[in-house]
Amino acid sequence: MSSQEPTDEEVVETASAAAEGVVLDRYKQSELTDLDVTVTFEDGVLDVDVYVNPPEGAEPDAEEVAEAAAMAAQDAVDELFADA
């Protein structure tokens, strides 16, 4: 247990890694036309935006994967602060 809270940079990196991990767990990277994970952490507010563009008809649904990725990012940041 650390005595100081994570830096903004650590929060952004943790959230980004968690979100990308979920997307790449669901789709092969070579299948994706586009993957964009944007994370900001300002004044204690985490904002995660995930855009996934898989091939036509790919399973699972891109919106579901993007939602799961954003939730994973939030969970990872919550855990980061809990461990601080």
C-alpha positions as CSV (number, residue, x, y, z in Angstrom):
1,M,0.0,0.0,0.0
2,S,1.5,3.3,-1.2
3,S,1.3,6.5,0.8
4,Q,0.6,8.7,-2.2
5,E,-2.1,8.7,-4.9
6,P,-1.3,7.8,-8.4
7,T,-0.3,10.5,-10.8
8,D,-2.6,11.6,-13.6
9,E,-0.2,10.0,-16.1
10,E,-0.4,6.7,-14.2
11,V,-4.2,6.8,-14.2
12,V,-4.3,7.5,-17.9
13,E,-1.8,4.7,-18.7
14,T,-3.6,2.2,-16.5
15,A,-7.0,3.0,-18.0
16,S,-5.7,2.9,-21.6
17,A,-3.9,-0.4,-21.1
18,A,-7.0,-2.0,-19.5
19,A,-9.3,-0.8,-22.3
20,E,-7.0,-1.9,-25.1
21,G,-6.5,-5.2,-23.4
22,V,-10.3,-5.9,-23.5
23,V,-10.6,-5.0,-27.1
24,L,-7.6,-7.1,-28.1
25,D,-8.9,-10.0,-26.1
26,R,-12.1,-9.9,-28.2
27,Y,-10.6,-9.3,-31.6
28,K,-7.3,-10.1,-33.3
29,Q,-5.4,-6.8,-33.8
30,S,-5.0,-7.7,-37.5
31,E,-8.8,-7.9,-37.9
32,L,-9.4,-4.3,-36.7
33,T,-9.7,-1.5,-39.2
34,D,-9.4,1.0,-36.4
35,L,-9.0,1.1,-32.7
36,D,-8.9,4.4,-30.8
37,V,-8.8,4.7,-27.0
38,T,-8.8,8.2,-25.6
39,V,-8.4,8.7,-21.9
40,T,-8.3,11.9,-19.9
41,F,-8.1,12.4,-16.2
42,E,-8.6,16.0,-15.0
43,D,-9.6,17.3,-11.6
44,G,-10.3,13.7,-10.5
45,V,-12.7,13.0,-13.4
46,L,-11.9,10.0,-15.6
47,D,-13.2,10.1,-19.2
48,V,-12.7,7.1,-21.4
49,D,-13.7,7.0,-25.1
50,V,-13.3,3.7,-27.0
51,Y,-13.8,3.4,-30.7
52,V,-13.6,0.0,-32.4
53,N,-14.0,-0.7,-36.1
54,P,-13.9,-4.5,-36.6
55,P,-14.7,-6.1,-40.0
56,E,-18.3,-6.3,-41.2
57,G,-20.3,-8.8,-39.2
58,A,-17.6,-9.5,-36.6
59,E,-18.7,-11.0,-33.3
60,P,-18.9,-9.8,-30.6
61,D,-20.7,-6.5,-31.4
62,A,-18.3,-3.5,-31.5
63,E,-20.5,-1.4,-29.2
64,E,-20.5,-4.1,-26.6
65,V,-16.8,-4.4,-26.8
66,A,-16.3,-0.7,-26.5
67,E,-18.6,-0.5,-23.5
68,A,-16.7,-3.5,-21.8
69,A,-13.4,-1.8,-22.5
70,A,-14.5,1.5,-20.9
71,M,-15.8,-0.4,-17.9
72,A,-12.5,-2.3,-17.6
73,A,-10.6,1.0,-17.7
74,Q,-12.8,2.4,-14.9
75,D,-12.3,-0.7,-12.8
76,A,-8.5,-0.7,-13.3
77,V,-8.4,3.0,-12.1
78,D,-10.6,2.2,-9.1
79,E,-8.2,-0.6,-8.2
80,L,-5.2,1.7,-8.7
81,F,-6.6,4.2,-6.2
82,A,-7.7,1.4,-3.8
83,D,-4.1,0.2,-3.7
84,A,-2.7,3.7,-3.1
